[in-house]
Amino acid sequence: MFDAPAPGPMFRSLAVASALTLLSSCADAPAQNPASAPLSQVSQPVANPTATPAPPRAALPALSFSAWRDGFRREALAQGIDAATFDHAFAGVTPDPSVINADRSQPEFTRPVWEYLEGAISPYRVRKGQALMAEHAATLDAIEQRFGVDRETLVAIWGMESSFGQFMGDKSVIRSLATLAYEGRRPEFAHAQLLAALQILQHGDIQPGSMLGSWAGAMGQTQFIPTTYNSHAVDFDGDGRRDIWNSSADALASAAHYLRASGWRNGRPASLQVQLPQGFDYAHADAEIRKSVAQWQAMGVEVGPQGAGLTHESASLLLPAGHRGPAFLVLDNFRAILKYNNSSSYALAVSVLGQRFDGGGQIAGSWPRDERPLSRSERVELQESLAAAGYDPGSPDGIIGANTRKAIRGYQQRLGWPADGHPNQDLLERLRKGR
Ligand code: CA
């Protein structure tokens, strides 16, 4: 999805979702209010256009769309939305079948993390980001002054979210969210976003016809969902409107405001690439295990010169592709990026892309390119096999979260294998034989 220089935001959010299932040990404990496109986060990344057929469509809602809309209108008006605002927003709105298809698709194949990163940190994106940092230097100076978030991170997020504002989604946010609230998989969530979207319209920041976004309702250059917009969007250029669609100053400042509120600490990196010593116990690579950088160093982790001055910072060890691939210490700012989008590969891409803008961010070591990521059905089989072997990987949903990683580690330890919690074909083969 990043092979083309111009990924659309729907594909972006699917790509980002990959991280959840592929890498993130946070998948079992998603952030409460991720800023962008959380509706897509339960879905899988696409490695190619082939996907399993969508599951049988659930029974149609008991209400017709117009009856649902009328009930929702009463509720919206009770919540303070003007009748005129509501009726203008909903004029001609019907359910969008493409939104339901996107919501229900469960892509079978997952891109390897190294391919995801190579796409996210493409030479095109690095050059474009560098040019935009020069072009918007004065605005970025002012945003850094006000919010204490560095320009590299902001421009990296801008590139990841919308290819610097080039691809923001072209679907009506009201129509998409109304569709999802009416018959999506997470109707309560969509319902809350739809109310928030009406509040934005009522505030006068944007007109309904211009309120465009992804199928999941992520909007503008920052791909904010409506609740995040209402809590954190900023009018930075001073024209009286929070316009994250057309004003890059508003969009970048809004992202900075959100990161600041998510615990961003100025002047610190989000991630550091590290080298692990021989014989290292990979079971320490767990998002729930935090140690100071100095404690990791005492365990033999080589941080390199970029770790100078960071010895007291709290960090977790991330192995994006298991013990055979590169290792990273991830710091508090990594967790702030996860609040934006709860995916460790997304956060790593933002961090490394930001470093690339300054000429750094070269990833040393090699990826295990001979490994093919488990497909969705293989991940389900892995979870079922782990359960049959006496472990507790959680429900067999194909999502590799903290519980599944813990189960994998337990099984790896029983076999005497490196306990990195990383699912791969060898592990699945071993479980099949052990059955
Ligand atoms: Ca503005």
Boltz pocket constraint, residues with backbone or C-beta under 6 A from the ligand:
constraints:
  - pocket:
      binder: B
      contacts: [[A, 234], [A, 235], [A, 236], [A, 237], [A, 238], [A, 239], [A, 240], [A, 241], [A, 242], [A, 243], [A, 247], [A, 250]]
      max_distance: 6.0
